[in-house]
Amino acid sequence: MQCLEKPVLVSVYLPPGGAGHAKRGRGAVVYLKNLAAPRAGTEPDESILTGLLDEGLIVLVLDLQNQPKAVAPHLNDDLRMLRRGLGRLFSAEAVNANQVYVLAEGDRLKRNIVYYDKNGEKYRLDLRYPSRPKQPSPVLMQIPVSNDNRLDNKSGHYRYNDLIAECGLTLGYAVALVDPPLKSYNGIDKMPEVAWRLKAAVRTIRSEAAACNLSDKIGVMGFSRSSGQAAILAFSGGLAQLEGDGPHQQFSSNVQAALIHAGRMDHELLVGSGHPIAKTYLHAWGPPVSEAELKSAEGELAAIEKRPAKESDKAAIETLRAKASDLRQRRARWRDASAVTYVTPDDP
């Protein structure tokens, strides 16, 4: 690792039966030992590694020898480059690069927790957390930029260098990596479904608090397409219409912090900016509608409806009603998908 002065000691452990599954590829764990930061999880390495091997995972233990820079943010770029070199690290073990997890010493892993299930579509998350910590662990929830696989090693982990939540593991945070809230993405965050699913993810994380010793503090992170999703989640706390019908309704879906970067927070501002995504919005939603334009149409309709009913006014009233309805719908489409719509003074 480039940030460290001394070599890293490496040990590879194979699950019972050896590497196996060469055609499909096994999952693997990179276990970071002897970090510079204090160890958060107090469970011994032996029982944790045994559990990972029993799950059929290959384990690569990196002993960082307590070097001063063996911790975030110094390790951030090295962890990214480590993922870039997974093919060389595991060349003999036929590891599936899209099933690789990084853990800090003392951390356990819970995989494939379903956080939303409707009409046959399941959305899952993976939770990495300090085991038996001295105090409950805060959680960093990462919404990946990849379209379909939260574990996509290339686009999700090192191509865009956005999964910095994973680096939080070296500082004692628990990390939840969630499926993107849309199975397919065309540049538009479908609302309110995006909010429903992400809020279900937060509630699901809180439902694991007792078993995994998690604190109530959750921070959400998003980059590029997922930054707007993270922002909507952060700014919409307390809005009942966005809670949806996901599980664990007894828990709060509020988050206490957010890191949102390289994203679009107000879609209307992009019109006329030359940004190519604006064409996608215009095609899907039509031109944006200002509040003044909507009020003018509604005022015109109200005025004619107040007049004594005339047969000759019927056609005009229906036309104005259709116009006002179209304007309301177009304004709602633009505003509902923009994170700035939900900003209030008490947001994190």
C-alpha positions, 0 to 999 in steps of 0.5 A: 500500500502506497501510503504505508512505509512498511510492507503489509503482511498478507495471509489467505484463508480458504473455506472448507473445500478450497476455492472451488466454484471456479466457473461462478467465482466465490465471494471474498473478504479483505480483513484489515488488521492492526489499523492505526485507529483503536479497534472498535469491535472486541470480538476476537479475530479467530471467531470472526474469520471462522464465521466468514469461512463457514459462509464459504467466503475466501478471506484475505487478511492484511496486517497493517502493523499499526502504521500511523497512516493505516487509517482513513483518510490515508488509506482511502486511495489504497483501498480503491487501488486494492479493489482495482487489483482484485484480479491479481490478488485472487488470481488462483482462487477464482474470486467474483470481483463483484462479491468482495467485502472490506472489513476492519478488524473486529467487524462482522458481516450480514449480507443480503438483508431485504429492506424492501419487497414488493411485486416480486422486486427485492431490494437488499443491503449488506451491513458491516459492523463492529462486533461487541463494541464498547459503545453502540456504533454509528452507521454510514449508509452508502447509496451506490452509483451503479445501476443494478448491483450494489457490489459492482466492483468497477463502477461502484467501488473504484471507477468513480471513487465514491464509496468512501463510506467503506473507509469509515470502517477503519474509524469504527463506523458500521457501514450499510451498502444498499441496493440502488432504489431503482432496478433500472435508471434512465436519468430520472428518480421516480418519486415517491418510490425512491423515497419509499425504498430508501426510507425502508432501508433506514428503518431496516438498519435501525431494526438491526440495532439491537442485534448488531449494537448500532447507535441511532445515528445514521449518515447517508452518502451519495455521489452523482445519480445517488447524491440526489437520492441521498439528499431527498432522504436527508431533507424529507424527514417527517413527511408521512407521504414519503414513508411508503409501505415498507417494513419496520414502520415502528422505526424512524426513517430520519437520518442525522447527517448527509454527504451529497456530492456531484449531483443535481439538487434542483432540476429546473435550474438545469433547463437552459444550462446546456446540461444534457440531462435537461433534455431527459427531464423535458421529454419526460415531464414537459417544460417546468411550470413556475408558481406564478404561471400556475396561480395565473391559470388557477385564478383565471379558472376561478374567475370564470367559475364564479360567474353565473353559469352560461352554456357558452362558458362550458367549453372554456371552463373545461379547457381551463380546468384541463390547462390548470390540471396539466400545469399542476401535474408538470409542476409536481413532477419537477418539484417532487424529484428535486431535493431542494423541494424538501429542505427545511431549517431542521434538516441535518 
